[in-house]
Amino acid sequence: MLARLDQPIAAIATAPGRGAVGIVRVSAKNIDAIVQAVCGRTLKPREATYLPFRAADGSTLDQGLAIHFPAPHSYTGEDVLELQAHGGPVVLQLLLARCLEAGASMALRVAEPGEFTQRAFLNGKLDLAQAEAVADLIDASTEAAARSATRSMAGEFSREVHALRDALVHLRMLVEATLDFPEEEIDFLQKADAHGQLERLQANLARVMQRAHQGALLREGIHVVIAGQPNAGKSSLLNALAGAELAIVTPIAGTTRDIVRQTIQIEGVPLHVVDTAGLREGAEEVEQIGIERAWGQIAKADAVVFLHDLTRAGDAGYREADAAIAAKLPGDVPVVEVWNKVDAGGAPTPALPQRGREEDGETPSPLGGGLGWGHPGLTLSAKTGQGLDALRQKLLEIAGWQAAPEGVFIARERHLHALRRVDAHLMEAAGLLSLQAQSLDLLAEELRLAQNALSEITGEFSADDLLGVIFSRFCIGK
């Protein structure tokens, strides 16, 4: 892999398709020959120059801007040439082919996905968290996610991690000093307030974990499945949440037979909503396939909106069918019970318990004291929009979202996993610290493991296979 990273690379850096401008990017340790061949002249560093791009026979392929970024003052840390041409696919392919031809003697090749950013990481231009934030900024589906990714790309998350690491290194130093000089009468740990340092470190870690969790929500969003019996209004609810007619709505039971997906946002958090086929027994073959897919989506959901029809709340058969569905719902998936069609008019039937909190639309579950997930039911109208805001807030509450401060930085699940491991090692260290001399070796090891877990976030301690997985998910040319 290291041998390939010494080879010069080139790629089209703009998205496939037609556009006003397209960019071809080249990165190498010495790019002068390619600049001369394609541009016909030398270029002033970091200055855009308008000129014709030359074919091998001297004819003009296109005209545009060329910019030369000499190492180390470039994105990758190597010499970089960027050619800004007209954004037609054929033009860009011709320009890329010309660069490859001009660089054939130096084994110029087409870049793999994420290879430009990988070189930026390996050459010290970015740490791993910043490199991942580049991809997250490109993939951001909401404004809040984009702003958070920008903060991570600028190094805000990395600075928080480095501050934790520095405090951890200082604590490790005290423990190692005590191990190295056991004959000293002075207790290094007690004198240096090691207990207090560890407590402050744990408190700071908790704050970073909370912000990272918020950032992970902005990146990943939450996957919500709308489930329930036929004609409960699932497709209408999807349309209401999305603000568009995405799913077909008819009075005929079983209209939805496949999965319908839509991503919306609530307070900047992406909400991936899935409408499913109505759950019922005795469905015909095609509808049954849709029902099986619905259960598959429910098993993978972050939350399930269990939709009931308020106009059928007094129907014993309907209630029994709802109870049968409830019994099959996964116990580890949060469920919000929602009663639809509050706009239908008339008072609830005697079988429906009285509403608990009229002001925000919450009502106790009519399914025998609730389903046991701890989330009270809501009443709403998918037709008029009444009660939708309460549902949106309930979903954010289940996800653990809090009003996003400006300081939230983007984070990934691997970051959260690393921070949780740090937390676990520090908890072990806190227990061992009270034993002091009897367990200093174990204490030192827990602190070392905690530091390694922190270093994985920024890439100071990372396996090559992890790097391969991360950068392979980037787009080509980035």
N, C-alpha and C positions, 0 to 999 in steps of 0.2 A: 504494500500500500504506500509506504514511504517513497519507493522508487517512482511510482506513478505521480506522486505529489510533486516531484521535481520536474515533471514534464510541463511545458506550456499548454495552456488551455484556451479555448474560444467557444462562444455560444451566442445565440440570439437571446438577449436579456429582456425582451418585451414579450407580452402574451401573444399566443398564436392568433392569427386573424388579420384583418385589414385595419389600418389606422393611419393617422396623419404622419406619425413619426415612429420609427422602430430603431432599436439599438443593438449593435453587435459589440460584444465585449471580448477583449483578449487580455490574458494575464500571463506573464512570463518573467524570468529573472533578467532577461535582456531582450527588449522588444524593438530595438532600433531598426533591424533589418525589415521587420514587418511594416513598421511605420513608413520607411522609405519606399517599400514596394507598393503599398496600397495608396499612400498619400502623395508620393512623388517628391517629398521634401521632409525636412526635420520639423518638429513642432515645438513651440515654446511650452514649457511645463505649465500644466493646469490652465491653459488659455484656449478657448474654443476658436477653431480656425475653420472658415468656410472654404471648401475646396472640392475638386472632383475626386471620386474614388476610382482608381485605375485598375483595369484588367491587365493580365499579363502582357498583352500586345499593345498596351498603352491607351486603348480606348476607354471611354468613360462608362462605368457601370451606373453611377448615380452621382448626385452632388449633395453634400450635407456638411455637418460639423464633425470635426475630429478633435479629440482632447487626449493629451498624453499626461498620465500621472506617474512620474518617476518614483521608484521605490526610495524610501519606505513610506512616502506620503501618498498612499493610495488605499483603496478599500481592502485589497488583499495583502498589502505589504510588499508586493512585487511591482514591477513595471506593469501598468495597465493602460490599454488603449481602448477608448470608447468611440465608436463610429455611429453618429446619429443620421440615419438616412430616412427616405420615405418609407412608410410602414406597410408596404405591400409584401405579402409572403414571398413572392418570387424574387423581388429585389433583395430582401434580407437573406434569402438562401444563396443568391449569387454572391453577395458580399461576404457571407460566412465562408463559402467555398473558396473565394479569392484569398481570404486570410489563411485558411488551411493550406492552400497552395503556396503562398508566400512563406509560410512557416514550416514547410515540409522538411527542410534540412535540419531543423531543430526539433522535429517530432511533435509539432503542434497538433493537438487532438481536440475533439469536441468534449466539452466539460460534462461531467456527470451531475445529476441533481444536487444542488447545494454545495458544489465544490468551490465556488468562489468564496462563499462564507466560511467554509471549512478551512480554507487557506488563511482567511482573515483571523480565525481562531488560532490556528497553529502558529501563525506569525505574530501573535500577541496584539493584534489590533482590536480584538473583542474577546471577552471571556465567553464561556459556554452559555450562561444565562442570557447574555446580550445577543449572542448569535441566534438562540432560539427565539428571542423577542423580534428579530428581523422577520422570521417566518410568521410569527404571530401577528405582526403589524400588517403583513400582506393578506393574511387570512381573516383579519378582524371583521366581524359581521355587524358590529355596532360602534357608534362613536366612542362610547365609554371604553370599549375593548381596545380601540385604536389608541386612545390617549394613554391607557395603562401600558400598552405595549411600547409606546414611545418612551415612557418613563423607564421601563426595564431596559430598553435598548440604550438609553442614556446612562445606564449604570446604577439606577437607584436601588434596585433589588440587590445587585451585587455589593453595593456599599453596606447595605444592612447585613448581608451574609459575612462580609469581611469584618464588620464590627463585632459580630458574634464570635467569629474565629479568633480575632485578636484577644478578646476577653478569655476565651477558652485556652489559648496558648499561654497566656499569663498564669492562669490557674494550673495548667500542666507544669509550668516552670516551677511553681511553688512545691508541687507534689514531688517532682523529680529532685528538687534540692533537698527535700526531707529524706528521700531515699538515698541520695548520695552522701549525706552527712548525718547518719543516724546517731552518732555519738555526741552531737551538739546538744547542749542543754536547752538552747532556745527552740521552742516549738514554732517552726516556720509557719505552719498552717494556721495556728491560733493567732500568732502575732499579726499575720497578714490578713486576718479576717476571711479565711477561705470559705467559711460557711456563708458569710454575707456576699462574697463575690459569686458564689454558685447560685444563691437565691436571686441575685440581680440578673445573672445570666439567664436563668430559667424564665424570669419575668419578661426580659427582652425577647427571648425566643417565642414566648406566647404571643407577644404583640406582632412579631414578624409572621408567625403562623396564621394569625387571624387575617392579616392583610393579604398573605399569599392565598388563603382560601377564597377571599373575595375576588382576587385576580383570576384564580382558576375558574370561578363561576363565570366571569366575563369572557374567558376564553372558550370554555367548554359549553356553557349554558346548562340548562336542565331539560331532560327528555320527559315529556308529559304525555301519557296515553289517556285518551277519553274512551271510557268503556261503559257498557250498560246494555240493557235489553233493547231490542229493535224499537224504533220510534220514540226513544227517550229524548231525542233532539241532539244527538252527538254531532252530526254534520252541521246542524245549525249553530251549535256552540263553536265549532272550529271556524265557521264563516264569521261569526261575531267577533271572536278573538283576533282573527286575521284582518277583519275589515274588508273582506272580499268574498265573492261567491266562488269558493274553491271546490266545495263538495256538492254533489247533487242532493237536493232535499225534496222528498215527496212524502205523501201520507202512506205510501206502500211500505210495509215492513220488509226489511232485508234489502233496501236499496243499495246500501254500501256493502260491497262484497270483497273489497281489497283495502290495502292500507293507503291512506291519504296523509301526506306529510306537509307541514308548513312551518317555517321559522319566523317567529315574530320577536319583538323585544319588549321587555318590561323594565323600566328604569335602567336601560342599557344592558340588561342581562338577556342573552339570547334564550328564547323559549322554543324548543323544538316540539311542536304539537303533532300528535299522531291521532287521526280519526280511524276507528276500527269498525269492523262488522258487528252488528248487534248480536249479543251473546244469548243463545237460546238452544234448547234441545229440539231434535227432530227436524233440523233444517235439511234442505235438499243438498245434493252433492257439491255443487259449486259454492253455495253459501257456506257449507261446512268447511271448505278449504279456507275461506275468509275468516271464519271463526277460529280455526286453528292458528292462523297467522296472528290474529288478535291476541290470543293467549301468549304467543311467542313474544310479541311486543310488550305485553304487560310484564312478563318476567324480566325484561331488560330495562324497564322504566325507572326513572328517578322518582316519579310520582304518578299516581293514577287518579284521575278524576272519575269517580264512580257516579254516573249520571242516572238519576231516577226521574220518573214522570210524576209530577205532583198531582196531575188530574186522575191518576190511577192509584193513588196512595191507599184508598179504601178497598181496593180489590185484593182479596185474600190470595188468589192465585198469583197475582203480580208480585205481592210481597214475598211469597214462597220462592218464586223464581229469583228475586233479588237476593234473598237469603242464600240460595244455592250458589249464586255467583260469588257472593261474599265469602262463602266457605272455601272457594277455590283460589281466591286471591292470595298471592305470596305474602307471607307474614313479615318479610323484611322490606317491603316496598310501602312507603307512606301512601295512604289513601285519603282523598278528600271526598266526602259524600256531598253531592250537589243535587238539589231538587229543582228541576227545570219546569217551565211553563207557569210561573207564578202570575203571569199576565192573563191566564185563562179565566180569572175571575172566580168569585164564590169563596166561601170559607173552606179551610181544610176539613177533610172528613173526620169524624170522631176517632178513627183509628190512628190519626196522625197526632203525635204529642204537640202540645202548645210550643210556639217558638220561644227560644230562650232569650235572644237579644234582638229586638225588633229594629234597633237603630242601625245595625250593620248587616242585617240579613241572615244572622246565624240561627240555626234551629237544631234541637237535639235530633239524633238519628231515629227514624221510625222503625229501625231494624233491631228492636229489642235492646236498647241501651247503647247502641253504637257498635262499631266493628272492632274496637279495641286498639286503634292506631293513635288515638289521642287528638285527632283533628276534628273539631265539631263540623256539623253539616252547614251548608249554605243554601239559600234559596235564590234563584235568579230567573231571568227570562232571556233566553238566547235570541228571542225575536225582537224585544225592545231594548235590550242592553242593561236592564235593571239588574244590579247585583254583580256585574262583571268585574268591577273594581275590587270588590271584596275577594273574589276568586283570584284575581291577579296577585293581590297582597298575600293571600294564604299560600300560594305557590312559592312566592319569594321567601316567605317565612319558613316553609318546609326545607327549601334549599339552603337556608342559613344566611341569606343575603341581608346585609344591613345597608343603610343609606351610604352610598359610596363617597368617601372623602376623596379629595384631590390626590391624596398620596397613595392610592391603591396602585400596585404594579401588577403586570400580567404574570401569571405563574402556571405551571403545568403540574400534572399529577405526579410526575417523578420528583418535582421539587417538594410537593407536600409529603410524599413518601420519605424523602431524605430528612425533612424537618421532623417528621414523627419519629424517625429513628434517633435523631439527635436528642429529642425530648426523652425517649425511653432510656438512652444511655445516661443522660444527666440525672434522671430519677434514680437509676442504679447507683450513680456516683454519690448522690445525696445520702443514700442509705449507708454506703461504705465509708463516707467521710466521718460519720459519727464514731466509727470504730477505730479510725486513724491508724496507728502503728500496726494493728493486727491485719489490716487489709490495704495497705498503701499500694502494693503491686496491682491488686485488682482495681483500685481507684484509678491509678495511672492508665490502665488498659481501657477502662470505660471512657475516660476523657479522650484518649487517642482515637477510639472508635467514633466518638461524637465528632471530633475534628475531621476525620476522614469522610463522614457522612455530609458534613457541611461543604467540604471541598469538592464533593461530587457535583454540587449545584453549579459552581462556577467552572468546573472542568479541571481544577488543579489535581484532582485525583479521580481519573475516569478510565474505564477500560476501552480499548479500541473498538470492541463490538458495539458498545453504547454509542460512541461517536458515529459509527457507521449507520446505525438505526436513525439517529437524530437527523443527520444531514441528508440521508436518502429521501426524506420526506419533504425536502425543499423543492421548489420549482427549478427547472434547468435555467441557468444563467444568473442564479442568485447565490 
